[in-house]
Amino acid sequence: METMNTSDTIRQYSAAIALVSGVYSLLSATTGSGMMSSNSGLLMALLGVVVVVHGVVLLTPYASRLGNASGPLMIGYSLVMLLNQALVGVTGSMNWGMGGGMESGMNGGMDGGMSGGMGSTMTAGMAWDLGMVALAVLMLFSGIIMMNRRNDSSGM
């Protein structure tokens, strides 16, 4: 009986993490300037919807239908979020797949684009979303705990 309560608690914590991460992902993708038109923004909006749905399912009786897939799904979502943030951080652009980005609008000021070097460095620093990274790491640990707990309880 104790294992059942522990599993339910883990599932509820995982649902909370999924809901917060999914909503944050969806909001940051849809409220950023021009993010929905970028590859990164579209990916994060789609992932946000999927993660929110997963979080809601974890709070319903349908969670048992996910079986052992819930932990690996959480790990997968978190890795996509972390990879996206790494790409955004390295390229300094929210539009990592199209060759465009935020820096083109920021560098075309009154100086005629003379601040290209400094502008791209500033843009790269601003592109990281540390909140997203923190939530993705939390989701990663949640998925690992879910997988380990399922493995532990199957042997009992």
One Martini backbone bead per residue (centre of mass of N, CA, C, O) as a GRO file, in nm:
protein
  156
    1MET     BB    1   0.056   0.064  -0.019
    2GLU     BB    2   0.299   0.257  -0.007
    3THR     BB    3   0.373   0.243  -0.308
    4MET     BB    4   0.115   0.368  -0.412
    5ASN     BB    5   0.149   0.644  -0.272
    6THR     BB    6   0.422   0.711  -0.396
    7SER     BB    7   0.332   0.698  -0.691
    8ASP     BB    8   0.115   0.916  -0.667
    9THR     BB    9   0.307   1.141  -0.578
   10ILE     BB   10   0.492   1.136  -0.823
   11ARG     BB   11   0.267   1.191  -1.028
   12GLN     BB   12   0.183   1.468  -0.911
   13TYR     BB   13   0.454   1.607  -0.939
   14SER     BB   14   0.482   1.559  -1.242
   15ALA     BB   15   0.229   1.712  -1.319
   16ALA     BB   16   0.319   1.986  -1.210
   17ILE     BB   17   0.572   2.010  -1.383
   18ALA     BB   18   0.430   1.985  -1.657
   19LEU     BB   19   0.238   2.224  -1.631
   20VAL     BB   20   0.446   2.447  -1.582
   21SER     BB   21   0.624   2.392  -1.829
   22GLY     BB   22   0.406   2.410  -2.048
   23VAL     BB   23   0.301   2.694  -1.986
   24TYR     BB   24   0.571   2.838  -2.010
   25SER     BB   25   0.627   2.756  -2.300
   26LEU     BB   26   0.372   2.875  -2.424
   27LEU     BB   27   0.403   3.168  -2.323
   28SER     BB   28   0.692   3.225  -2.434
   29ALA     BB   29   0.605   3.170  -2.735
   30THR     BB   30   0.347   3.381  -2.747
   31THR     BB   31   0.476   3.660  -2.602
   32GLY     BB   32   0.690   3.695  -2.783
   33SER     BB   33   0.854   3.867  -3.023
   34GLY     BB   34   0.797   3.666  -3.294
   35MET     BB   35   0.807   3.361  -3.201
   36MET     BB   36   0.584   3.216  -3.375
   37SER     BB   37   0.770   3.260  -3.645
   38SER     BB   38   0.959   3.067  -3.517
   39ASN     BB   39   1.095   2.767  -3.466
   40SER     BB   40   1.124   2.779  -3.160
   41GLY     BB   41   0.836   2.879  -3.094
   42LEU     BB   42   0.680   2.648  -3.226
   43LEU     BB   43   0.805   2.421  -3.067
   44MET     BB   44   0.727   2.530  -2.780
   45ALA     BB   45   0.423   2.538  -2.826
   46LEU     BB   46   0.379   2.243  -2.893
   47LEU     BB   47   0.516   2.127  -2.641
   48GLY     BB   48   0.336   2.269  -2.435
   49VAL     BB   49   0.075   2.124  -2.509
   50VAL     BB   50   0.173   1.834  -2.463
   51VAL     BB   51   0.261   1.870  -2.164
   52VAL     BB   52  -0.012   1.956  -2.053
   53VAL     BB   53  -0.164   1.703  -2.131
   54HIS     BB   54   0.013   1.511  -1.968
   55GLY     BB   55  -0.042   1.643  -1.692
   56VAL     BB   56  -0.346   1.592  -1.692
   57VAL     BB   57  -0.339   1.284  -1.724
   58LEU     BB   58  -0.183   1.234  -1.449
   59LEU     BB   59  -0.467   1.332  -1.290
   60THR     BB   60  -0.594   1.079  -1.408
   61PRO     BB   61  -0.702   0.756  -1.476
   62TYR     BB   62  -0.533   0.755  -1.757
   63ALA     BB   63  -0.239   0.716  -1.653
   64SER     BB   64  -0.230   0.400  -1.679
   65ARG     BB   65  -0.209   0.403  -1.998
   66LEU     BB   66   0.094   0.495  -2.005
   67GLY     BB   67   0.255   0.357  -1.804
   68ASN     BB   68   0.606   0.348  -1.872
   69ALA     BB   69   0.607   0.622  -2.062
   70SER     BB   70   0.618   0.882  -1.885
   71GLY     BB   71   0.918   0.912  -1.818
   72PRO     BB   72   1.036   0.917  -2.108
   73LEU     BB   73   0.866   1.161  -2.196
   74MET     BB   74   0.983   1.364  -1.998
   75ILE     BB   75   1.269   1.336  -2.100
   76GLY     BB   76   1.214   1.420  -2.390
   77TYR     BB   77   1.105   1.701  -2.337
   78SER     BB   78   1.356   1.809  -2.189
   79LEU     BB   79   1.558   1.767  -2.423
   80VAL     BB   80   1.420   1.958  -2.621
   81MET     BB   81   1.441   2.210  -2.445
   82LEU     BB   82   1.752   2.206  -2.411
   83LEU     BB   83   1.827   2.207  -2.710
   84ASN     BB   84   1.685   2.467  -2.781
   85GLN     BB   85   1.846   2.646  -2.583
   86ALA     BB   86   2.122   2.583  -2.702
   87LEU     BB   87   2.066   2.692  -2.986
   88VAL     BB   88   1.989   2.976  -2.897
   89GLY     BB   89   2.254   3.038  -2.742
   90VAL     BB   90   2.457   2.991  -2.980
   91THR     BB   91   2.307   3.171  -3.209
   92GLY     BB   92   2.125   3.415  -3.094
   93SER     BB   93   1.848   3.275  -3.196
   94MET     BB   94   1.504   3.202  -3.251
   95ASN     BB   95   1.583   3.129  -3.574
   96TRP     BB   96   1.771   2.856  -3.624
   97GLY     BB   97   1.654   2.742  -3.921
   98MET     BB   98   1.650   3.029  -4.115
   99GLY     BB   99   1.891   3.253  -4.051
  100GLY     BB  100   1.763   3.432  -3.865
  101GLY     BB  101   1.657   3.698  -3.628
  102MET     BB  102   1.693   3.929  -3.374
  103GLU     BB  103   1.955   4.091  -3.462
  104SER     BB  104   1.856   4.244  -3.714
  105GLY     BB  105   1.676   4.451  -3.550
  106MET     BB  106   1.905   4.551  -3.342
  107ASN     BB  107   2.138   4.649  -3.568
  108GLY     BB  108   1.946   4.865  -3.742
  109GLY     BB  109   2.023   5.139  -3.655
  110MET     BB  110   2.170   5.458  -3.655
  111ASP     BB  111   2.467   5.321  -3.713
  112GLY     BB  112   2.434   5.120  -3.964
  113GLY     BB  113   2.549   4.847  -3.820
  114MET     BB  114   2.825   4.886  -3.642
  115SER     BB  115   2.723   4.686  -3.385
  116GLY     BB  116   2.743   4.378  -3.456
  117GLY     BB  117   2.918   4.242  -3.238
  118MET     BB  118   2.768   4.342  -2.982
  119GLY     BB  119   2.478   4.260  -3.061
  120SER     BB  120   2.523   3.952  -3.080
  121THR     BB  121   2.612   3.914  -2.788
  122MET     BB  122   2.358   4.025  -2.656
  123THR     BB  123   2.160   3.830  -2.790
  124ALA     BB  124   2.277   3.566  -2.685
  125GLY     BB  125   2.226   3.635  -2.384
  126MET     BB  126   1.907   3.685  -2.424
  127ALA     BB  127   1.812   3.400  -2.539
  128TRP     BB  128   1.825   3.283  -2.283
  129ASP     BB  129   1.613   3.064  -2.073
  130LEU     BB  130   1.649   2.988  -1.749
  131GLY     BB  131   1.365   2.890  -1.679
  132MET     BB  132   1.354   2.667  -1.892
  133VAL     BB  133   1.600   2.513  -1.798
  134ALA     BB  134   1.502   2.453  -1.510
  135LEU     BB  135   1.243   2.300  -1.594
  136ALA     BB  136   1.384   2.084  -1.766
  137VAL     BB  137   1.553   1.964  -1.539
  138LEU     BB  138   1.315   1.891  -1.358
  139MET     BB  139   1.184   1.704  -1.569
  140LEU     BB  140   1.416   1.509  -1.595
  141PHE     BB  141   1.413   1.411  -1.299
  142SER     BB  142   1.123   1.316  -1.302
  143GLY     BB  143   1.159   1.097  -1.520
  144ILE     BB  144   1.373   0.935  -1.367
  145ILE     BB  145   1.203   0.875  -1.118
  146MET     BB  146   0.976   0.731  -1.266
  147MET     BB  147   1.150   0.504  -1.380
  148ASN     BB  148   1.271   0.399  -1.111
  149ARG     BB  149   1.001   0.342  -0.968
  150ARG     BB  150   0.894   0.134  -1.168
  151ASN     BB  151   1.131  -0.064  -1.134
  152ASP     BB  152   1.095  -0.108  -0.826
  153SER     BB  153   0.782  -0.196  -0.828
  154SER     BB  154   0.808  -0.453  -1.020
  155GLY     BB  155   0.976  -0.629  -0.794
  156MET     BB  156   0.730  -0.644  -0.563
   0.00000   0.00000   0.00000
